[in-house]
Amino acid sequence: MATVQVSEAEKVYILHGIRDDLRVDGRGCEDYRHMEIETDVVSNTDGSAKVTLGHTAVLVGIKADIGKPRPLVPNEGYLEFFVDCSANATPEFEGRGGEELGTELSNTLYKVFNNKHSVDLKSLCICPGEHCWVLYVDVLLLQCDGNLYDAISIAIKAALFNTKIPRVRISTDEEGGKEIELSDDPYDCMRLNVENVPCIVTLCKVGHRHVVDATLQEKACSVASLIISVTHKGTVTCTRKVGGGSLDPESIFEMTEAGKRVGKALHAPLMKVLQQEEHLGKKKQKVGFLG
Amino acid sequence: MLKSKTFVKKTRSGGVMKIVREHYLRDDIWCGSEACTECKQESTVLQTDACMESSLCSYPHYLIPDTNVVLHQIDVLEDAVIRNVIILQTVLQEVRHRSAPVYKRLKDIIHEKEKHFYTFTNEHHRETFIEREPGESANDRNDRAIRVAAKWYSQHLKTSESDTDGLKVVLLTNDQGNKQKAEECGLLYLFTCILVEEYIKSLTANPELVDRLALSNDDKNEITSSKVLFPEHLPLSRIQAGIKSGSFVQGTFRASRDNYLEATVFIQGEGEDGTEILIQGLQNLNRAVHQDVVAVQLLPRNQWVAPSSVVLQDEGAAKDDNVEEEEEEKAVNITARKATGKVVGIIKRNWRPFCGMLNVSQIKESIRHLFTPADRRIPRIRIETRQASTLAGQRIMVSIDGWPKDSRYPNGHFVRSLGGAGEKDIEQEVLLLEHDVPHQAFSQAVLSFLPKMPWAITPEDMVRREDLRHLTVCSVDPPGCTDIDDALHCRELENGNLEVGVHIADVSHFIRPGNALDKEAANRGTTVYLCGKRIDMVPELLSSNLCSLRSNVERLAFSCIWEMNHEAEILKTRFTKSVINSKASLTYAEAQMRIDDTNKNDDITKSLRGLNKLAKILKRQRIEKGALTLSSLEVRFHMDSETHDPIDLQTKELMETNSMVEEFMLLANISVAQKIYDEFQECALLRKHPAPPPSNYDILLKAAKSKDVAIHTDTAKALADSLDVAKVDGFPYFNTLLRILATRCMMQAVYFCSGMDNDFHHYGLASPIYTHFTSPIRRYADIIVHRLLAVAIGADSTYPDLMDKHKQSALCNNLNYRHKMAQYAQRASVAFHTQLFFKSRGILNEEGFVLFVRKNAIIVLIPKFGLEGTVFFDSKDKVAPSIVFDEEIPGVSVPVPDAEPQAKKPKLDH
């Protein structure tokens, strides 16, 4: 992961600030940085979203493909994740430098999203035991400025919201052979219910307090952080501790509570923004990557 | 200025894919009108004074047809009267998807300058491009795009006013709904939308155009006999499902020539072999027309029937009823039963314009008439015309529009008149069209690839070429031959062996792969020889001059040179590109005379004698191996040099020299086939002749049995031997008759690509491998073989298509088709000239032979004229003699009447 060098004096400055609920960039401990979301940015995907959080920028594209359901859950589709840490984001990712981080991120994303509580996997089923939709979620890191998990999760939620899966029909001939028929109307497609899709809130333990959406400098002062995925109702679906230091149970509890609070507050405006954008329809002005 | 816009499209290839294509819109697409001052166009297509005399539109106007109008009324659009038409890109694209032939015709019209057809790329124009809206079908979107473009045009022509005196656009459609929608926006923007039928009817100056209108299905004044004659066709989706599940089979519909109530459907099987399903009766034929691709349902085994032996020509609806009776009393012969089925749906119509004659309706004022196509396998077509009296007695072309299930005949419309029936040129045109022989003059593009005259051999040509100008080469051909593609030589070597050379015109030197000349030749496939006319595969400069191996000029050749001993065993074979200088162009008769004339002893004669001696040995060897000598009647006409009418005819005589040339050609072909196959296992172009299935021999065996002669058909050798001994005393022609029948039992020889097949055997020639190398001037296959051989010996470079077995296989299919059609055309031409010949002769008495016996007719052959015809026992004015028909050994217990030529006239004349 991208790191910055922070001197002892700086660390003390940051620590003291956080202690007083005043962070270097003027935020409070539970505030996010400025966030921008744009959906439908990559035309040859079925759903896509680009999220910038501070200077962190991620792009998520979702492609739907027809595959075979997993034998254990024949009536469900599934998601596949791939995180590409491009060398654009930071020179450290050059070559195979980003591979480890990519695997780590995608493993976490599996845990968080690929279950029937987060996404209605049953709606991805086309024909039980034979065909289902497989959503290939491709995450591309464009720039790293801390708090990747949160930015990725928001982008995934936005992209899932944006995903339009072509509607298919199963036709059966006399012999019982099944065939998939695709509607010839490009507007005839299925949308996903993203209500229960969780967002990830990362809490960084800095000194005795914890902060949301840590910058790289704050991260350097932190010993450990907790990743919590929270639904819109405030249910915690997954937690994970990262970082070298240890957390005492009490602060874990505190951090979880804070995470639930922040997460809950995050969902409502996110959905509102997404719906607003959707309503704009064709009048929407595209920003894209040069904006 | 360039604007870019992307639009999305989803297609499916296996799974589901989303395809995104960039779509660039531009604002520099001009309207193409002469009247426009705004557009910065360099040349205009549409005229200012676009006047067509229409009672509906008195003002000058441009026409914008929608897709369906183009698809259905292309015959009308082709008429010279229709000018100043804007073809929208949307329309062009849709037409291209829906019908390749119509697209080609449309493109041809657009290229014609006098037609003033302009293609407007509305899909890329900034103001006329529209995106598909939610809930809108692709068709609706295209209709809307057409309307938007029409609207744009009318506005555009209005703003650039000044000198446009009320120039308007007229949208032509045949869809009421589209018209309505267009009128809604048309009211505002002043463009008119007219149904195409109404528009054409309003063209007061050209009433004959109405005849060319295709009848649309919802035409109300249809003759509807209340009873539904045919079962409904199944929709395509059900046909496809049925074919998948095996309940239906797909095949090509082939109507019978002899019986209009019978047809076979040929099912393409694995590889080359296919099976045939018999279809009998109007109901089961279910409106399929010859060459359609149809879906067939097999009937249960107990309903299977044997092919009927009745000759039936459709005489009109009145006959329907007794036909059904006849069907019932069909002799139920278990062994002769064939798989029988019924047509349940049409997968692809293969309708083309048909040539034929109009049967003018008995009712005077009627505008409905029946049309009888020249091809007997095509049903009669009902057309509407107001010019029946002028069209009677003319050869006309008619297109089928549809065949409703309550109509006895398909509906069609008049396309054009070719000219008076019986005129030689017209009839020739008819048979070229009917046999799909490309016979237009060569285009400028093709001619541009011809070598510049005067042509001479350059030193560059001599690189990789052997100089054989010193050899005593001569050619032997039929009299009057101008495209000489082979020449021969034979000389004694110092070691006592003989050197024999076959020199073939080096056409591949002049026709380079891939250029327009090459493509045209590949499409034509073969030169077609009609009586008194030759339709060349390559332009005359090549066929009769530069490639023709005439005497005493230097010509490029591809030579195949063997060293043989006096027993005609090949000791050495080599191939080389060469330059030769033929010393003499002889006819068969001249060559024969030289050989026979013991006084002559010049080099040419000696060479000929050597060749003749070897050829005899070769022939004997070949026949020993089991090659068949078959016979078919070929007649030659003596033409009047002034009128080009036939004044006499004779069957072709074969001389020793004919077979001499033939033997060496066969030898060269076999040697070359071996060489190119050794070199290119995957992509050698070869020719094979499959052994016929035993059932094919039935007619031959039955005929032989009638004279108590046994014929063995187990192997080619057995057949050849038994044919040799099959002789009846006092009936010298019997053997020839049997050989004629044997020829009919044979399969067609075909070209194929060695990589796509593993059976190479040539049955007729009893050769394990064979190809065509010796006539590149008149056969395209030989050109390919030349190229392959040239690559094999390092004399020329290769190119990708030559090594692509799929492309070559496709080429073979075309060549096989063209060859078959050329053969048919040739026969038809001979038949026509025979008719001409008899026209002035009146009644003649000639000896005839019964070839086949049918229930109500016999097929008779008159060897003198090479003429074959059907003699019905019961003609309209004569009472049928009582006859007993025996299915087993077809024979009738009435004395065979002396065939009278007149009885044969109906064959072509109708």
Contacts between the chains, C-beta under 8 A, distances in Angstrom:
chain1	res1	chain2	res2	distance
A	43	B	6	5.3
A	43	B	8	6.2
A	43	B	20	4.9
A	44	B	8	7.8
A	44	B	18	6.0
A	44	B	19	7.6
A	44	B	20	4.1
A	45	B	18	7.5
A	46	B	18	6.2
A	63	B	18	7.6
A	64	B	16	7.1
A	65	B	15	5.6
A	65	B	16	6.8
A	66	B	15	4.5
A	66	B	16	5.7
A	166	B	10	5.5
A	166	B	16	5.7
A	166	B	18	7.8
A	168	B	16	7.2
A	173	B	241	4.0
A	173	B	244	6.3
A	173	B	245	6.0
A	174	B	241	6.4
A	174	B	242	7.7
A	174	B	245	5.5
A	174	B	247	7.4
A	175	B	244	7.5
A	175	B	245	4.3
A	177	B	244	6.8
A	177	B	245	7.4
A	180	B	16	8.0
A	182	B	10	7.0
A	182	B	12	5.1
A	182	B	16	6.1
A	184	B	137	7.6
A	184	B	138	6.3
A	185	B	134	7.8
A	185	B	135	7.3
A	185	B	136	7.7
A	185	B	137	7.0
A	186	B	8	6.1
A	186	B	9	6.7
A	186	B	10	5.6
A	186	B	132	6.7
A	187	B	132	7.7
A	187	B	133	7.7
A	187	B	134	3.9
A	187	B	135	6.7
